[in-house]
Amino acid sequence: MANFSPVTGRYVTIDVMGDECKVFFLENGEGQPLVCQHTAGCHNHQWRDLLEDEEITKNYRVIAYDLARHGKSDPPKNKEWWKEEYKLTADYYTEFITAFCDALELEAPIFMGSSFGGNVALQLALRHPDRFGGVIPVEAADYSPGFFLDWWQHPHANAAQVCASGVWDLMAPQSPDEDRWATWFYYTQGSEAFKGDLYFYSVDHDLRGKLDQIDTEKCPVVMMTGDYDYLTTPEDGQRTAKQIKGAEFIEMNGIGHFPMSENYPLFKEYLEQALQKIESKAGARTA
Amino acid sequence: MAVETAQAWIDEFRRATDEDEEIQAHGKFYSCSFLLDMEEHEVQVFMHRGKVEEVLVDPGPLDERYQFALRARAETWRKFAEETPEPMYHGIWSASFQKDLSLEGDLLVLMQNLRCFTRQFELLRKTGVPV
């Protein structure tokens, strides 16, 4: 008997501001959709343990997609993308996510993303509060400058290794070696997209002065940040959450910027708290 | 720092590097020179094809042939060398973004050798630091 995983993969083609994007996604489970965004320059294997977690997937339909240009999602099929510099914008990114959720006909999905996925979770809560049952911005902040660097694509260095080793100490040293190295390995695969992703992360994403417009009555927000994250520190997460009326913040101890990938068992303890908070807020709304 | 103490650290740092499986598996082209400025002492390391070629402690002005340098307070280096460093003392990126570590010189050389250098930097958690 073959040792099959319960996780399945599919492609769906969506239109994103005129771009024809054939999107690869993995999924497992039943219940409220939990849509998961990987970090910049990476792909959906960061969610590998969540996707196979029976305790979570018995209540949630976990869906982890590859953003266009990442993993098995190619760049747009209908444009000469190689003739332009890739720079992800908040407009494009949020359009991509809503188009993907619409294509799968998801009802009130919870959106969870880490790093640039956490920042876009805040953007979704601001722009589309009616379309999501809640967001979990992980390692996110209102503004996160400083990582849109030329080093990620410098032709005189090994871009794969610069990206992978450049994010190495975003992870906590006590996270398991095999998981840190799996994450490192994923990062060797995404150097062509990494810098363009970080244009969103460090330049285009700027919600300073806008956080008070997020309506957590419509879309609950539970932020989580690891204490080994040097890019968006717990102080950054807390500062951001404080400016969103009704948002909650959870500090994660002993973990870094890629918590779901670098140490899933520890991350899960915090994720369960976040899901419970969103459930109770949703219950309070319908009561 | 006494001469014998310095030599003992150099010997340990050399042994840890030259016997490290990861550096030896991936360090065929790991050749560069760098300075570790630990406030109380400076350490200059010359790497050649994954092996420690030479280490100078407190080099003289005409010895300075390094390509890039890491500078931080002695206390910061002592925190780097803890078995499990506290947050923000767990790497050169975290400490340069959030603490007093400065990266100077030809940073392209650092980037070209980032994989092996990162590993060698973490060996300080085993060897300690000479400050």
Contacts between the chains, C-beta under 8 A, distances in Angstrom:
chain1	res1	chain2	res2	distance
A	146	B	97	7.0
A	151	B	107	7.8
A	151	B	111	5.4
A	154	B	108	7.0
A	154	B	111	6.5
A	156	B	108	5.9
A	156	B	112	6.9
A	157	B	108	6.5
A	157	B	111	4.3
A	157	B	112	4.8
A	157	B	114	7.6
A	158	B	112	7.0
A	158	B	115	7.8
A	161	B	114	5.9
A	161	B	115	4.6
A	162	B	111	5.2
A	162	B	114	5.6
A	164	B	115	7.6
A	165	B	114	4.4
A	165	B	115	4.7
A	165	B	118	4.9
A	166	B	93	6.7
A	166	B	114	6.6
A	167	B	93	8.0
A	168	B	91	6.6
A	168	B	93	7.8
A	168	B	118	5.7
A	169	B	90	5.4
A	169	B	91	2.4
A	169	B	92	7.1
A	169	B	93	5.1
A	169	B	94	5.0
A	169	B	118	7.6
A	170	B	93	7.4
A	170	B	94	7.6
A	172	B	87	7.8
A	172	B	90	7.0
A	173	B	84	5.8
A	173	B	85	6.2
A	173	B	90	4.9
A	173	B	122	7.8
A	174	B	84	5.5
A	227	B	87	4.9
A	228	B	87	4.8
A	228	B	88	7.9
A	228	B	90	6.3
A	228	B	94	7.5
A	230	B	87	7.7
A	230	B	88	5.8
A	230	B	91	7.9
A	230	B	93	6.6
A	230	B	94	3.8
A	230	B	97	4.8
A	230	B	98	5.0
A	231	B	97	7.1
A	233	B	98	7.2
